[in-house]
């Protein structure tokens, strides 16, 4: 069986979750390597493929919609709390 640090979270059983979390590296370097691994997995799954589909485009559109809502939240909240909106 592989070492607990080599397993993905989806492969860890519920009983071994505590041991798996305690074996993770939470230093700045370890977090940086985890981000790079996640980026590489995303690119290998969605971007660097022979025949792509619309998934990356849909994810980009969803990200833009969410970010625009986060940026406009203060104004939207202010507008929502008024009795007469227009």
C-alpha positions in Angstrom: 0.0 0.0 0.0 1.2 3.5 -0.8 2.3 5.9 1.9 -0.4 8.0 3.4 1.1 11.2 2.1 1.0 9.9 -1.5 -2.8 9.3 -1.3 -5.2 11.8 -2.7 -8.0 12.9 -0.3 -10.6 11.0 -2.4 -8.6 7.8 -1.8 -8.4 8.2 2.0 -10.9 6.2 4.1 -12.7 8.0 6.9 -10.9 6.1 9.6 -7.5 7.2 8.2 -8.4 10.8 7.7 -6.8 12.1 10.9 -3.5 10.3 10.2 -3.6 11.5 6.6 -4.1 15.2 7.7 -1.4 14.9 10.3 1.1 13.7 7.7 0.5 16.6 5.4 3.1 19.4 5.1 1.5 22.7 6.0 4.7 24.8 5.6 4.7 27.5 3.0 6.8 25.3 0.7 4.4 22.4 1.1 1.4 24.5 0.4 3.1 26.0 -2.6 3.8 22.5 -3.9 0.2 21.4 -3.3 -1.0 24.4 -5.3 1.4 23.5 -8.2 0.2 19.9 -8.1 -3.4 21.0 -8.2 -2.7 23.3 -11.1 -0.9 20.6 -13.0 -3.8 18.1 -12.5 -6.3 20.7 -13.7 -4.3 21.5 -16.8 -3.7 17.8 -17.6 -7.4 17.0 -17.2 -9.0 20.0 -18.9 -6.5 22.0 -21.0 -3.7 19.6 -22.2 -6.0 17.1 -24.0 -6.3 16.0 -27.6 -10.0 16.6 -27.9 -11.3 19.2 -25.5 -14.9 20.1 -24.7 -16.6 23.2 -23.3 -15.7 22.5 -19.6 -12.8 25.0 -19.3 -15.0 27.7 -21.0 -17.9 27.1 -18.6 -15.6 27.1 -15.6 -14.0 30.4 -16.8 -17.5 32.0 -17.2 -18.6 30.7 -13.8 -15.4 32.1 -12.2 -16.1 35.5 -13.9 -19.7 35.6 -12.7 -18.7 34.7 -9.1 -15.9 37.3 -9.0 -18.1 40.0 -10.4 -20.7 39.3 -7.7 -18.0 39.4 -5.0 -16.7 42.7 -6.3 -20.2 44.2 -6.5 -21.5 42.7 -3.2 -21.2 45.9 -1.1 -23.3 47.9 -3.6 -25.8 45.1 -4.1 -26.2 44.8 -0.3 -26.7 48.5 0.0 -29.3 48.5 -2.8 -31.1 45.5 -1.4 -31.7 47.0 2.0 -33.5 50.1 0.8 -37.3 50.4 0.9 -37.7 52.1 -2.5 -35.1 50.7 -4.8 -35.7 52.9 -7.8 
